[in-house]
Every structure is written in C-alpha cells, then in structure tokens.
C-alpha cells in the first residue's frame, strides 16, 4: 500500500503538470486558429480580384506559420497524452499488484479466524493471561484484529473501485488522443493546400521581380527616412529631459521621478502589453530576414508590420505622453509616444486624433490605420518600440492571443 500511495502522489503531481501544460498548449492553439480566421477574412475581401500580389503572399505566409504552430501544438498535446497514458497504466498495474497482496493477506486472516472461530477459544485466550492487565491487552488485541479485518475488506473494495475508475480515465484519454490524431491529419491536409497556394503565388511573383525590386528600393528609402527622423527626435528628447534635471547635455534620457515610475511600470508589464490594434496579424517580423520572393536579398524591419482590417483604430499600448506627430512620404502620419525612457512608434496612419504633449492612457485611441486602395485595400500598421536609441522587438513586449 505504501508503494501505491507514493504512485498516487506522483500521479496527482503529474496530472497537475499535465493540466498546466495542456492549458498553455490549448491557448496557443486557440490563438493560432484566431490568427488563421482573421487572415482568411483579409484574404477573402480581395479574393474576387484573383490577382497575385506581394501582400497576398505575406498573408499566406502568416497563415502557414499559424497552421504550422497548430500542428506543433497538437504534437505537444499528443506527447503529454502519451506520458499520461503511461502514468495511468503504471498506477493500474500497481493497484492490481496491491489488490493481489491485499486479497492474499485477507485470505490468511480468514483462515486464521476459521481455526479460532470458537467464542470459547477467545474467552480462554483472555482468561489464560497471567494478570488482569494482560487480559485487558488480549481483549484489545482481539478487538483491533476484528477491526483490521473489516478495514482490509474495505481496502480491497476501494482498490477495486479505484482500478475501475483509472481504466475509465485511461479510455477517455485514449479517445482524446484519437481525436487529436484526426485533427492533426486535417491540419496537415490544410497545410499542404496552403503551401500549394503559396507556391503558385511565388511562381507568379517571380515574373514580377523587377517591379518588386523597385518597390523594395522605395520601401528602404521610406524606412531609412523614418529611422533618421526617429533618431533625431530621440536625441532631441534626450536634450529636453536633460534640461529638466539641470544637465547641460546628455546622450541618454534623464528622467523625473514620475517618468521613472512609468518606465518601471512598462518594464513590469513586458509581454503583457495590449496590441496597438484590436485585431491584427504580423506579416513582417522584427530584424533582418530573407526576402520571401527575391533570392539573396534581405529585408530589415525596425519593428513589426501588423496587417489589420480597413478602418482599424490604433491604440496606445501604455500610458505616456505624445512626444511627436509628423508626416513622411510613404509612411503617412506617425505618432511617437514616450513612456519614460521608452518610446512607441505608430506609423502609416491616415488620421490622428491626439496632439503633441497630450497625456495618454493605455488603450486610448490615437488614430486610424491608412488603407492603400490601389493595393488590395492593404491596411498595415508599422509599429516600433525603442529604449532610448536602442530598437526592441515588439513581439517580446506585446501580449499573446490578441484576435477574437
């Protein structure tokens, strides 16, 4: 029974770990399904045009990434279930061994009771004691022995029930595994179909490589102009903050106590900050990565590109102060919000409803994303996060699971 008890404790512990891991995997899977659902909405709006475009390819790439993540999540769940099946099989085996031992011990007790079943024998056992104290101890022994027999019988019954319950649980787990395997087959089929569509788009875009290179050159120019403007503003902000604390010059932000508090708070909320759009998918990640069509060419992103629906509003991801609002050709309107020595940058806005110097709260609307009517109604927010003059990956700061 001691061995069985230890195994039960281990089972409880493993089930807790399993539950936590399963919840996390299911959340990630749900987030990816929501991404695919929203991507399909964006693709469907332009389906009638039947044109092969770079924007459509980016949406397909995002969809394939989400689908791949779903399959990975399913594999993770299957691994957890496999481990759980082994644990349940072990507990059933040990319970069955324990049941055999309990029955064997109980059989010996019954046999012993049969040999000494006479009340006269019990009475003589008590009266044959050397003194009254010994007689009392023998009486207590007989009472305890009787209770032990009843407990042993109850243990046998409880163990049988526990084995039956574990078998039922095991069958439920196996059924769940069967459903997951079927789901995986469906997702693999969907992934194959999406990759075929991706390959078709790639082949079509290969014939437009000259146009793509021209657009890419234009995008580089816009990105560089935006980066230069942000760098200039950061230097200016550093000088302004330095003057507030009586510093003649500074290459970094000099914060007031209030600004330091905001900076500390944004750090504490890292990976839990709301998205700048209520719904959206990332079509271009932070950093440098290969161009999806043109071989040997790399693209650089100082933030992330978030594709969203037409008319989508842009929200501040944290409290702060509107530092700058400016217009750049190609990037349209840009808003920079300062959060202590952190800055968030919202580019490609059509409308802006805040002013420089405004105090902003988390999730406050600051504008509307620009929609390119000549490019399949492409609606993309360019979003960046900086700490002083260092660019940060926004995906490390934003919360997971934003579409719904």
N, C-alpha and C positions, 0 to 999 in steps of 0.2 A: 504493500500500500504506500510505503514511503516513496518508492520509485515512481509509482503512479502519480502521487501528489506533486513530485518535482516536475514531471512531464506536463501535468495540467497547468502548473505555474508558467512553464516555458511556453505552453500553448497560448495562454492568456497574453503573455508578453508579445509573442509573435503575431497574434491577431491584432493587437494594438498597433504594432509597427505596420502590419499589412493594411489596416484601415487608414492610417495616416498617408501611406504611400499611394493607396488606391484613390483616396480623395484628391491628392495632388495630381495624379495622372488623369483622372476624370476631368478635373478643372482645366488642365492644359488641353485635353482633347476637345472639351466644350469650346474653349477659346478659339481653337483652330477651325472647328466647324462654323463658328460665328464669322471668322475671317473669310472662309470659303463662301458662306452665304452672302456676305456683303460684296465680295469680289464678283460673284455671279450677278448681283444686282447692277454693278457698274458695267460689266461686260454686256449684259442684256440690253441696256439702254442704247448701246451702239451696234447691236447685232444686225440691225436692218441694213446698215451701210455695207456690210460684207467686205470691208477693206482691211488690208494687212497693215498694221501700224506699230510703231515702236511702243507707244503707250499700251496697246493691247497686249503686246508681248510681256511687258513689265507686270501687267495684271495677271497674266497666265503664270509667269514665274512665281509670283507671290502665292497664287493658288496651289501650284505644285509643291511649294515649300510647306504650306499648311497641310496639304494632303500627306506629304512625307512625314511630317511631325505626328499626324494622327496615327499612321501605321507604326511609327516608333512608340507612341503611347500605348497602342494595343499590344505590341510586343512586350512592353514593360508590364502591363497588366497580366499577360499570359505567364510571364516569368514569376510574378507574385503568386498567381494561382497555382503554378506548378509547385512552388515552395510550400504553399498552404496545404495542398493535397498530400504532400509527403509528411507534413506535421500531423495531419488528421489520421493518416494511415498508421503512423507511429503510435499515436495515442490509442487508436483502436486495438492495435496489436498488443500493447502493454496492458490495456484494460482486459483483454481476453486472457492474457497470461495471469493477471491478477485474479481474474474470476476463477480460473482453474485452481489456483492456490487456495482461494477462499473456500471453494467447494470441498477441496481435499481436507482442509483444516476442519471444516464443519462436519464432514463425514466422520472424522476421528472423534470429534466431540459427541456426536450422536451415538457412536459405538460405545464410547466410554459411559455415556449416560445409560445405555441399554444394560451394560454389565452391572451398573449400580442403581438400577431403577427403583429398587425397593425402598419404601419410606423407612422400614426398619433398619436397613443398612445406613441410611443417612443419620437416623437417630443414634445408632450405635457409634457412628463416626464422631458424633458430637459428644456423647456421654463417655466415650473412652479416653477423653482428654485428661491430662494429669491434674488440671485445676480449672476453676471457673473462667479464668482469663483465656486459657487455651480453648475451652469450649466455645466461648464467645467469638474468638477469632475464626474457629472452624465454621461456625454458623454464618459469619460474614463472608467467608470464602465460598460457601455453597450458594449464598445469595448472589454474590458477584459472578460466580460461574454461570448461573442461570441467566443473569442479565447479559453476560458476554455472548452466550449462545443466541439470545434474541438479537443482539446487535450484529452478530456475524450473519445471521439470516437476512437482516435488513441491508447489510452491506452488499450481500450477493444480489439482492433485488435491485438496489440502487445502481450497482455496476452494470447489470443487465440493461437497465433503462438508459444509462449513460452511453453504453455501446450503441444502442438503437438510435439515440439522438445523434451521435457522431456519424453514424452511417448515413442518416438523413442529410446532415450538413454536407457530408462528402459528395453525395449525389447532387445536391444543389450547386456545389462548387463546380463539379464536372459539367453540369448543364450550362453554367455560366461560361465555362471555358469553350464549350461547343458553340455558343452564341458569338463569342469573341472571334473564334476562328472563322466563322461565317462572315462576320463583319470585316475581318481582315481581307478575305477573298474579294468582297465587294469593293473595298477601298483600293486594293491592288488593281482591280479592273478599271476603276475610275482614274487612277493614276496613269495607267497605260494609255487610256483615251486622251487624257490631258497632255501627256508627253507627245502623243502623235500630233495634236493640235499645235503644240509648241514647236515641233519640228517643221510643220507646214509654215508657220509664221516666220521662223528663222530662214527658211529657204526663200520665202518671198522677200524678206528684208535684205537678204544678201544681194539681191538685184538692185537694191536702192542704197548701196553702201556709200556712194558718192554724196547723196543727199544727207545721209546720216552723219558723215564726217563734217559736212558743212554745219549741220545743226549742233553737233558736238563742239565744234570750234566756237560757235556762238554761245553755247551754254558755259563753256570755260571762261569766256570773257565776262559773262554776267556774274558767275561765281567769284571770279577774281575781284571784280569791282565791288561786289558785296562784301567780300572778306576785307578788302582795303578800307572800306567805309566803316565796318565794324571795328577794325583795329584802330582806326583814327578816333572813333568815338570812345573806345576803351581808354586810350591814352588821355583823352580829354577828361573823361570821368575820373581817372586816377588823379589828375591835377586838381580837379574840383574837390574831391574828397580830402586830398592833402591840405588844401587851403582851409578846410573846415576844422582841422585839428592843428592849425598853425605850423604846418610843414611847408617849407619853401618849394620842395619838389619831391616827387615820388614816382617810382616805376611800378608801384602796386597800390591797391586801394587802402586808404586809411579810413577805418570805419568808426562811426559814432556808436555808442552803446546800443541804440535802437537798431542800427543797421547790422551790428554784430549778432544781435538776437535773431534777426530774420535769416542771416546766413547760417547760424547754428540750426535753426528750425528746418531750413530746406535740406541740410545735410541729414538730419534725423529722419526726414521723410523720403530719403533716397529709395528708389524702386517702388514707391507708393504714390508718386505724384500723378494727378489726373492727366489724361491726354489733352492736347490743345484743341482737338476736335472731338465731338461726341462719338462719332463713328469714323473709322478710317483704317487703312492698311498701309504698311510700309512697303513702298515699291523700290526704294533705293536706300541702302544702309549706310551707316557712318563709315568713313575711312576710304581707303583706296581698294578697288576691286576690278577684275576684268570686265571690259565692256561685253554685254550679253550677245552682241552680234559681230562687232569688228574685232577680229583676232589681233593679238599683240598690242591692243590699246587698253589702257586702264583709265577708269573714271574715279574722280575724287569727290567725296561728299563731306562737307564740313558739319553736316547734321544728318537729318533723315528727311526723305520725301514721303509725305503722307497723302495718299490718294483718298479722296472723300467724295461725297455727293454734291451736286450743284446747289449753291446757296448755303453751304455749311458755314456755321459761325465758328469763329476762333475764340478760344478761352485762355485766360492766363492760367498757367499751371501752378502758380503760387503767388502769395501776396508780395507786393513790391511797389515800385514807383516807375511810371513811364519815363524812360530816360531819353529816347529819341523816336521820332517818326520821320521817315524820309522816303523819297521815291527814286527808284533806279530803273532805267530802261531794261525791260525783260523780266525784272524781279518785281515790278509794280510797287505797291506800298509795303514798307517794312516797319514793324514796331519792335523796339527793344525795351524790355522791362528789367530793371535792376533789382536784385534781391540781395542786399549786402554787397559782397564781392562776387556774386554770381549774376550772370545775365542770361536771359532767354530771348531768342530772336525769332520772330514770326514774319516770314517773307511770302511774297506772292499774294498779297491781299488786294481785294477790289475796293472795299470800303473799310474805313477806320472810324470808330466812334469814341475814341479816347483822345486825350490831349497830353502833350508833354508836361510832366510834373504831376499828373494825376496819381493819387494813391489807389492801388488796385488790390482787390481781394481775390482769393483763389476761386477759379472757375468764372470769373467775371468776363463777360463778352467784350472783346476789344475790336472785332471787325468781322469781315466775311471773306472767304477764300475766293480768289479770282478764278473764273471759268473761261477756258480758251474755246470759244465757239467754233474756231476754224480747225481745231484738233480734237475731234470727237468729244467735245464738251469736257476736255481734260481739266479736272479740278484737283490741284495738288498744292498742299502747304509745305513750304520748306522751313523746317524747324531746327534750331540750333540751341545748344547750351554751352556757355563759357564760364570758366572760373578765372576771373581777371583776363589774362591774354592766352589762356590755355583752352583749346576746344575739347569738349567732352562728348562721349557717346550718349545721346538722349535715351537710347533703349535701356541703359543702366539706371536711369532715373525714373522713367515712366512705369506706371503700374501695369501688370499683365491683365489681359482679358478686358478689353475696353468696348467691344462691339456688343450690341444686344438689341 
